[in-house]
């Protein structure tokens, strides 16, 4: 069962190949090129569940919807920008250029997300695709990436985050991956910020290589 879950993204990757072969727009082949440009849209918290007691190092953590939207969601998104050298999406995604374009996700996180939480099931590829299709992101071409948070679970000391790669012009998902990472640190900003950092490092040292290997294997089999 574990192997089926771990390689689910590879099945999505392989299926997307048959779709993209008949299109002149961006494909997974572009994602595995060294000189590519990738648009980073940020961290989508609209489906996120905050589980367990949350506390700052020196006081209680207000995990109300309002506090999350106003303070913590923007804080975690800005952390990736403010400490770009540490989080280093260029290395993780093997991209020559990362364009940070987080305004759409910032606006989405600031909105009332109750209805979105009821409608989306991140483990369901159809539901996830429907969610991405609703993004109000207008770009004629390019590869876009986003982290969609499923949960920050203090009880189990883990975060579940979905990495999603899609074509900007039609929002067709090319690759998706469920990533489990672990938080650390004192303040809430840094505690869960390190879970985001860990997820990026897992892509850099593990998942990207596995995605590329699966792509090459499928491409060779189809030639």
MOZI-V861017 format. One record per residue. D_LAST is the distance of its C-alpha to the last C-alpha in Angstrom with 2 decimals. Layout:
d_last:D_LAST
d_last:D_LAST
//
This chain:
d_last:30.43
d_last:30.09
d_last:26.48
d_last:25.62
d_last:27.40
d_last:26.07
d_last:22.43
d_last:23.06
d_last:21.77
d_last:18.40
d_last:18.25
d_last:19.25
d_last:16.65
d_last:13.77
d_last:15.53
d_last:15.93
d_last:12.28
d_last:12.29
d_last:15.57
d_last:14.92
d_last:11.93
d_last:14.76
d_last:17.25
d_last:18.42
d_last:20.17
d_last:19.42
d_last:16.46
d_last:15.75
d_last:14.02
d_last:17.60
d_last:19.17
d_last:17.58
d_last:18.81
d_last:22.09
d_last:24.07
d_last:23.68
d_last:26.68
d_last:27.20
d_last:30.06
d_last:31.93
d_last:33.86
d_last:35.84
d_last:36.76
d_last:37.26
d_last:40.18
d_last:40.71
d_last:39.55
d_last:41.00
d_last:43.52
d_last:46.08
d_last:47.12
d_last:50.19
d_last:53.09
d_last:52.22
d_last:54.60
d_last:54.93
d_last:56.31
d_last:59.77
d_last:59.92
d_last:58.45
d_last:55.12
d_last:55.38
d_last:52.21
d_last:53.47
d_last:51.06
d_last:53.01
d_last:52.97
d_last:49.25
d_last:48.50
d_last:51.00
d_last:50.76
d_last:47.99
d_last:44.89
d_last:45.50
d_last:46.46
d_last:43.25
d_last:41.18
d_last:43.31
d_last:43.08
d_last:39.42
d_last:40.53
d_last:43.80
d_last:42.28
d_last:38.96
d_last:39.06
d_last:39.44
d_last:36.84
d_last:34.48
d_last:31.59
d_last:30.22
d_last:29.63
d_last:28.49
d_last:25.78
d_last:25.09
d_last:26.23
d_last:28.12
d_last:30.14
d_last:31.34
d_last:33.32
d_last:35.78
d_last:36.33
d_last:38.14
d_last:40.75
d_last:39.11
d_last:38.71
d_last:42.21
d_last:43.67
d_last:41.86
d_last:43.13
d_last:46.62
d_last:46.70
d_last:47.89
d_last:44.96
d_last:46.64
d_last:44.96
d_last:41.49
d_last:41.97
d_last:42.87
d_last:39.83
d_last:36.89
d_last:35.36
d_last:32.89
d_last:31.32
d_last:30.43
d_last:27.25
d_last:28.76
d_last:32.00
d_last:30.40
d_last:28.40
d_last:31.66
d_last:33.47
d_last:31.12
d_last:31.28
d_last:35.02
d_last:34.87
d_last:36.90
d_last:34.61
d_last:34.18
d_last:31.73
d_last:29.73
d_last:26.68
d_last:25.65
d_last:24.51
d_last:27.38
d_last:28.13
d_last:31.02
d_last:32.60
d_last:34.02
d_last:36.72
d_last:37.24
d_last:40.27
d_last:42.50
d_last:44.18
d_last:47.23
d_last:48.20
d_last:45.05
d_last:44.58
d_last:41.03
d_last:39.03
d_last:36.05
d_last:33.92
d_last:30.70
d_last:28.42
d_last:26.74
d_last:24.32
d_last:24.23
d_last:23.85
d_last:27.38
d_last:27.56
d_last:26.83
d_last:27.16
d_last:23.93
d_last:23.29
d_last:19.94
d_last:21.04
d_last:24.24
d_last:25.80
d_last:29.18
d_last:30.99
d_last:34.32
d_last:36.48
d_last:40.11
d_last:42.92
d_last:45.68
d_last:48.64
d_last:51.95
d_last:51.82
d_last:49.71
d_last:47.86
d_last:46.86
d_last:46.50
d_last:43.68
d_last:42.54
d_last:41.65
d_last:39.57
d_last:37.55
d_last:37.40
d_last:36.24
d_last:33.39
d_last:32.21
d_last:32.49
d_last:30.46
d_last:27.59
d_last:28.16
d_last:28.40
d_last:26.35
d_last:24.32
d_last:22.44
d_last:21.08
d_last:20.09
d_last:18.37
d_last:16.35
d_last:15.48
d_last:14.33
d_last:12.22
d_last:10.51
d_last:10.15
d_last:8.70
d_last:6.27
d_last:5.28
d_last:5.64
d_last:3.79
d_last:0.00
//
